[in-house]
Amino acid sequence: MKRYLTSIFILISGIVLIIGMGVDLYWSGIASWGIAFICLIFAAYFTKYIPNDKNDKQQ
């Protein structure tokens, strides 16, 4: 399950940006970009759980 969290967080980031820019509130742009940035940080963190097949073939 952890290997899919990177793509899930990237997808959530895109959805947050689309919805956040569509809502016309005073702080919606700043809030949506902040949440998207946090989601992208989590996506970068969970890339370590993506299996690397290249190292397995060399052994």
Sequence and secondary structure as in RCSB ss.txt:
>XXXX:A:sequence
MKRYLTSIFILISGIVLIIGMGVDLYWSGIASWGIAFICLIFAAYFTKYIPNDKNDKQQ
>XXXX:A:secstr
 GGGHHHHHHHHHHHHHHHHHHS  SSHHHHHHHHHHHHHHHHHHGGGGS  HHHHHH 
